[in-house]
Amino acid sequence: MKNILVPTDFSENSIQALRYAQVLFSTMECNFYLLYVGTLLDTKNDAETFQETENESSENTKKKLTDLVKETRKHSTEANHFFFALHEYGFFIPTIKKHIEEQNIDLIVMGTKGASGVKEKVLGSNAGDVITKVQCNTLVVPVNVDLSRPKEIAFPTDFNIFYSLRILRPMEEMVTLGKAKFRVMNALKDGDHLNEEQETNREHLLDFMEDTFPETYSFHTITNKKVKSAIQCFVESRDVDMIVMVAKNLNFIQQILFDSIVEQISFHTKIPFYVIHE
């Protein structure tokens, strides 16, 4: 049984992320926990008025959450999917961490609008905080995603980390779910070479791929391009529909997801990012 936490604010992108997760894990037995985290920023001094506002807001969001769970169940054709409503007021990240522990969560699925052009951030603050502050695998789903399983998965890496089984097994699961091709991609400056540690890590990754899904993986090196431009070219040329990253590999995470400004990087608008924590 896979336990999936889906934070929601009832926006189109959070609901789309839920729908994507339903499709992605349609063959697996899953518990979906739909979590609404509310904050009350009321500056009124009247305690009674504040309490009334809190109660009214709480009842309204509880109803919306209950309705969302009912609607999700209605549209789910999978008998092995179960849906639960979680409603709480508090700080976002501590609340997420609390429910990860209480519900034994395996995966967080979060929606994001995705950057659509110049001067737009890739991730909203909540998604960014979850990836950097919560030790749980996270799937970030843009609102324009196609509701289908990935057939081409890209894994951009600089081979600077060791790939433990806690990293490799989630990759294997994604490949298996969509019977996908897995493309390992490395961007190098012209004339640069992998050092001894990088070569060792690369060989370890290659050995795992060869043993696990020998006919569906490939290695690619792109030279003379910046990392983000290299990924853009690769994604477009291969029709990639999911990008996998490792949270420990901060170099790639920062360059791809946490630049303050995105300059015409179109893959952010429609391709999910799967961030794996060790």
Secondary structure by P-SEA (a helix, b strand, c coil): cbbbbbbccccaaaaaaaaaaaaaacccbbbbbbbbbbbbbcccccaaaaaaaaaaaaaaaaaaaaaaaaaaaaacccccbbbbbbbbbcccaaaaaaaaaaacccbbbbbbccccccccccccaaaaaaacccccbbbbbccccccccccbbbbbbcccccccaaaaaaaaaaaaaacbbbbbbbbbcccccccaaaaaaaaaaaaaaaaccccccbbbbbccccaaaaaaaaaaaacccbbbbbccaaaaaaacccccccccccccccbbbbbbcc
